[in-house]
Amino acid sequence: MQNPTPIPKLIRAHVCISGRVQGVGYRYATVDTASQLGLTGWVRNLPDERVEAIFEGAREVVEEMIRWCYSGPPAAVVKDVVVEYEEPEGLRGFEVRR
């Protein structure tokens, strides 16, 4: 008898990325990457030129997405990534918010 596969614990990361991250396709690359990884959440530009995102999913996948945020798409120049962990809300899909 095989052990059942454990259900991964979902986590939620609230991420703010600063640097040259607006006008370089960061949000759309984030949607593509997060969707490929099977994460849920959203991404948006902030008035102070940062990008804000919420990622929900299995811990190791969310951590992989956070690592991606440090480089972002090719035209981005990331200076800092600030991560806060919150309680997951059970979001569905991944979208760009305004």
C-alpha positions in Angstrom: 0.0 0.0 0.0 1.4 3.4 -1.0 1.3 6.4 1.2 -1.1 9.0 -0.1 0.6 12.1 -1.6 0.5 14.8 1.0 -1.6 17.8 0.1 0.8 20.8 -0.1 0.0 23.6 2.3 -1.0 26.7 0.5 0.7 30.0 1.3 0.2 33.6 0.3 3.0 36.0 -0.5 2.4 39.8 -0.8 5.4 41.1 -2.8 6.5 44.6 -3.7 9.2 45.0 -6.4 11.1 48.2 -6.9 13.6 49.3 -9.6 12.9 49.8 -13.3 9.8 47.5 -13.2 7.1 49.6 -14.9 6.9 50.0 -18.7 9.1 46.9 -19.2 6.4 44.2 -19.4 6.9 43.1 -15.8 3.2 42.7 -15.0 2.5 40.6 -18.1 5.6 38.5 -17.7 4.5 37.9 -14.1 1.1 36.7 -15.2 2.7 34.3 -17.7 5.2 32.9 -15.2 2.7 32.6 -12.4 0.1 31.0 -14.6 2.7 28.5 -15.9 3.6 27.6 -12.3 -0.1 27.1 -11.5 -0.3 30.0 -9.0 -3.2 32.2 -8.3 -3.3 35.9 -7.4 -2.8 39.2 -9.1 -0.2 41.9 -10.1 -0.5 45.7 -10.5 1.6 48.9 -10.9 1.7 51.2 -7.9 1.8 55.0 -8.2 5.3 55.1 -6.6 6.7 53.1 -9.6 6.8 49.7 -7.8 5.0 46.6 -8.8 2.8 44.8 -6.3 1.8 41.2 -6.5 0.0 38.5 -4.6 0.9 34.8 -5.1 -1.0 31.9 -3.7 0.0 28.3 -4.0 2.2 25.5 -2.6 5.1 26.9 -0.6 7.9 25.7 -3.0 6.1 27.1 -6.0 5.5 30.5 -4.4 9.1 30.6 -3.4 10.2 29.8 -7.0 8.0 32.7 -8.2 9.5 35.0 -5.6 13.0 34.1 -6.9 11.8 34.9 -10.4 10.8 38.4 -9.2 14.4 39.3 -8.4 15.2 39.2 -12.1 11.8 39.6 -13.8 11.6 40.0 -17.6 14.7 40.9 -19.6 14.1 44.7 -19.7 13.6 45.0 -16.0 16.2 46.2 -13.5 15.1 45.0 -10.1 16.5 46.9 -7.1 14.6 45.3 -4.2 11.9 42.7 -3.5 10.0 42.9 -0.2 7.9 39.9 0.8 5.3 39.6 3.5 3.4 36.3 4.1 -0.3 36.4 4.8 -3.2 34.0 5.2 -4.3 32.6 1.8 -7.7 33.7 0.5 -8.3 31.0 -2.0 -8.0 33.2 -5.1 -8.8 31.8 -8.5 -6.8 32.5 -11.6 -4.0 35.1 -12.1 -4.7 38.6 -13.4 -3.4 42.1 -13.9 -5.2 44.6 -11.6 -5.5 48.3 -12.3 
